[in-house]
Amino acid sequence: MPRRTVVTGSASGIGRALKEQLRARGEEVVGVDLRDAEVVADLSTPAGRADAVAAVRELTGDRIDALVTCAGVSEPSPLMVRINYFGTVEVAQALRPVLAASDSPRVAVVGSIAGTQPFDEETTRACLDGDEDAALARATALGERGAGYSVYPSSKRALATWARRTCVTAGWADAGIALNVVAPGVVLTPMTTWLFEDPAMREVMDAAVPMPLNSYAPPEAVASVLGFLVSEANTHVTGQVVYVDGGAEVSLRSDDLF
């Protein structure tokens, strides 16, 4: 029986590249997205997340081997909290019991190099507390003050922290579920197109995320790492943040390993 993976954000970018790679190696993929997917759902709302989980469970007959959450947004708005954090965490938690029934369950979530950069502690704390209303209120207030740019790293830092805290808790490691984060640098996807259209923004981006190894990454490069982390071959990697960033994290943090 072929391995079956659920991929959110499967219609474009990293999610689409991963979907194609997994199917090329003979696996089944159930995509979740706003359009062009097996499950069409809006992960920005609690109801949409619940609908997505219900549809996935019905479509798969509760047989799932892996989950990869690629759905996310980068434009400054409260949507970054809704989708990047809660749209990932709630889906992963809801599908955990189904995954636990697999012989080799795996989960990988897409973080970002931005998670290492300046962030808003209040937004991150609200996310980790599971208080979506508070996180949204803070994100909105930051936007009104012209500081909405901090919501993205805050959401991604919260996501990486959640994964590291969760991976060894009851129902995860003891159920054989490996839970990891892949943190890309700048990836050439529809989500980043607007960054390249503005020369000034591109200069700022290159300074913030220097990528000495092979420069900007194609989505396939990130998808390949995700594909390994959710494969049967990954038996002992869990709780890790794997940077697929052309050396950006090392360039920025050097010897600061911990």
C-alpha positions, -999 to +999 in steps of 0.1 A: +000+000+000+015+034-010+025+059+016-001+087+020+008+123+029-014+153+035+001+186+022-014+219+030-007+248+006-004+222-022-015+244-051+016+264-054+052+270-043+069+246-019+037+226-014+032+220-051+068+210-056+066+185-027+033+171-040+050+164-074+081+149-058+061+126-035+038+114-064+069+108-085+082+083-060+049+065-060+032+080-029-003+093-025-008+130-017-040+147-004-036+184-010-053+211+010-056+246-004-080+274-013-082+260-048-069+232-071-067+207-043-083+174-032-096+193-001-106+229-007-105+248+027-097+281+043-072+275+071-074+311+083-105+304+105-112+277+132-143+266+112-122+262+080-096+242+098-122+219+113-137+215+079-103+207+064-096+180+090-130+165+086-127+163+048-092+148+050-104+121+074-133+113+052-113+112+020-085+091+035-106+068+056-084+078+085-053+063+069-026+090+069+012+084+072+025+120+071+015+157+072+034+186+058+021+221+064+032+244+036+003+268+038+014+303+048+013+340+039+040+367+042+022+400+036+019+421+068-015+413+082-032+393+110-035+365+084+001+356+093-011+346+127-042+329+115-026+308+088+012+305+097+006+295+133-029+284+141-036+271+106-007+247+111-009+238+148-046+231+149-045+209+118-015+190+131-030+185+165-063+174+151-047+148+128-023+135+154-045+106+165-049+095+129-012+098+122-004+077+153-021+047+137+005+047+110+035+024+112+058+054+104+040+086+111+058+119+103+050+156+105+070+185+090+060+221+093+074+250+072+090+277+094+113+304+081+148+319+086+127+349+098+121+330+130+157+339+140+152+376+135+137+404+157+101+395+167+073+407+189+072+387+222+036+395+229+024+380+196+046+349+200+035+344+235-002+346+226+003+321+199+020+296+222-007+302+248-032+291+221-050+325+224-058+333+188-080+363+197-051+379+217-026+371+190-049+387+163-055+418+185-017+423+189-010+417+153-037+443+143-023+468+168+012+463+154-001+469+119-018+501+130+015+513+145+034+506+113+051+476+128+032+448+111+065+435+096+072+419+130+042+396+129+058+373+103+089+364+123+068+363+155+045+337+139+073+316+126+093+317+159+061+306+177+057+277+152+093+265+157+090+268+195+057+249+194+073+220+174+103+218+197+081+218+228+056+193+214+078+167+197+087+148+229+053+152+246+028+124+251+011+113+219+040+124+197+074+107+202+060+079+222+036+073+192+065+072+168+056+106+153+087+126+142+079+163+142+103+187+126+106+222+111+121+232+078+131+269+078+138+282+043+156+314+034+144+333+003+124+309-020+113+317-055+076+312-051+044+333-058+045+344-022+078+362-026+072+376-061+064+411-047+098+412-030+116+409-063+096+436-081+109+464-059+147+469-062+149+487-028+130+458-011+153+433-028+183+451-014+168+450+021+160+413+017+195+404+006+210+422+036+185+405+060+188+370+044+223+366+028+225+333+009+261+327-002+254+291-013+236+292-046+215+323-038+177+321-038+162+286-035+138+270-059+108+254-041+121+220-051+152+224-029+130+229+002+106+202-009+134+176-011+143+182+026+106+180+037+103+148+017+131+131+037+118+143+070+084+127+064+098+095+049+101+061+065+139+066+063+137+093+090+136+073+122+153+095+147+153+131+136+127+151+156+123+185+172+149+200+148+148+233+128+165+225+095+176+256+077+174+254+039+187+288+034+220+288+014+240+296+046+219+326+058+214+314+093+252+307+097+260+340+081+237+359+106+244+339+138+279+325+132+289+306+164+257+314+183+245+278+182+222+278+212 
